[in-house]
Amino acid sequence: MTDSERNNVEELRRLSVGRMLKVCRLHKKNFDQRISNLGVYENQHHLLMYLEKNANVSQTHLARELNISTAAVTISLKKLEAEGYITRSMDEKDNRYNQVEITQKGRDIIRQSLQIFQEMDRTIFEGFSNEELIQLSGYFERILENLSRQRTQTLGAAAAHPCGAEQFQRRNNVCE
């Protein structure tokens, strides 16, 4: 491979990654705008989506599963409860925990948001043939596999690091 070809490949990679990131940002921006018209925000929506599939879970469980702080969960749940999207009740076995459940009003928001997802999907892939969608899906699958493999290798290096895996990761692969 010549230098010119190598530079061209590198430029195509940068361009492709840039376009993927731009697509992700624009998709998120469009979705956030449309979902906020329903009266909920992104984090609240994530909580409702999780509660739709997982009834009667604790706040601690939500924080752990959604990888957000318990404080953020508490704030979001207070707003969702005030708007009637969820109910919270004391756990009968352990008074330290609140059980959280989605209401019909919350389910209605989920139904509306799923319609938004479907509309956005139709718009995004307008003009794509079935074969092109299959091909694109395969490309994304390969990208995900490559990124997962890289992450696994990085985590393996972190575990062997003298600082320990947790500190190594927190410090972006730099030990202080």
Rosetta blueprint (number, residue, H / E / L):
1 M L
2 T L
3 D H
4 S H
5 E H
6 R H
7 N H
8 N H
9 V H
10 E H
11 E H
12 L H
13 R H
14 R H
15 L H
16 S H
17 V H
18 G H
19 R H
20 M H
21 L H
22 K H
23 V H
24 C H
25 R H
26 L H
27 H H
28 K H
29 K H
30 N H
31 F H
32 D H
33 Q H
34 R H
35 I H
36 S H
37 N L
38 L L
39 G L
40 V L
41 Y L
42 E H
43 N H
44 Q H
45 H H
46 H H
47 L H
48 L H
49 M H
50 Y H
51 L H
52 E H
53 K H
54 N L
55 A L
56 N L
57 V E
58 S E
59 Q H
60 T H
61 H H
62 L H
63 A H
64 R H
65 E H
66 L H
67 N L
68 I L
69 S L
70 T H
71 A H
72 A H
73 V H
74 T H
75 I H
76 S H
77 L H
78 K H
79 K H
80 L H
81 E H
82 A H
83 E L
84 G L
85 Y L
86 I E
87 T E
88 R E
89 S E
90 M E
91 D L
92 E L
93 K L
94 D L
95 N L
96 R L
97 Y L
98 N E
99 Q E
100 V E
101 E E
102 I E
103 T L
104 Q H
105 K H
106 G H
107 R H
108 D H
109 I H
110 I H
111 R H
112 Q H
113 S H
114 L H
115 Q H
116 I H
117 F H
118 Q H
119 E H
120 M H
121 D H
122 R H
123 T H
124 I H
125 F L
126 E L
127 G L
128 F L
129 S L
130 N H
131 E H
132 E H
133 L H
134 I H
135 Q H
136 L H
137 S H
138 G H
139 Y H
140 F H
141 E H
142 R H
143 I H
144 L H
145 E H
146 N H
147 L H
148 S H
149 R H
150 Q H
151 R H
152 T H
153 Q H
154 T H
155 L H
156 G H
157 A H
158 A H
159 A H
160 A H
161 H L
162 P L
163 C L
164 G L
165 A H
166 E H
167 Q H
168 F H
169 Q H
170 R H
171 R L
172 N L
173 N L
174 V L
175 C L
176 E L
